[in-house]
Amino acid sequence: MIRAFVVDDEPLAVRRLKRMLDETGRVEVTGSSSDPVDALAALAETKVDVLFLDIQMPGMNGFEMLAMMDPQPLVVFTTAFDQYALKAFEVNSIDYLLKPIEERHLARALDKIERLHGSAPPDWKTLLAQLTGALKQPGRRSRPNIPNGSPRAWATASIFWIWPK
């Protein structure tokens, strides 16, 4: 599931986007803020996959906020103004959603995020722990019976068993 944070100076826009993200079933909204300074503090404590970020906000715009973040998360800009699109892609945003945000445009942005998120290197420790747990389920043998003279590898429930001669 995608972990997201929403920043917009309009509380109504924050609530609407959070609702839309929740309804997709693809996103866990880990936090939100209507103030960029508060958002920076919260994001320093919260790991997210993507930041949905408004551009025109009082005190600090979305580009300034993003420049203060290290490392920078993936960003989807959400704004009512199309004039910032080129600059948004210069800072490597994933997408640029014009308000009011349409469900199909949000789905497109989530598809992009999932593709990028899926291309990240796997967490081998987590994968190994999941595999070990699956193999320890009751009723499973620790390894298959190996008849004499049989092939040296076969697939069992998408797990390949390989052993030396």
Salt bridges, closest charged atoms under 4 A:
ASP8 OD2 - LYS99 NZ 2.48
GLU23 OE2 - ARG19 NH1 3.39
GLU28 OE1 - ARG3 NH1 3.68
ASP49 OD1 - HIS117 NE2 3.13
ASP54 OD1 - LYS99 NZ 3.57
ASP95 OD2 - ARG108 NE 2.94
ASP95 OD2 - LYS112 NZ 3.35
GLU102 OE1 - ARG104 NE 3.12
ASP111 OD1 - ARG26 NH2 2.56
GLU114 OE1 - ARG26 NH2 2.68
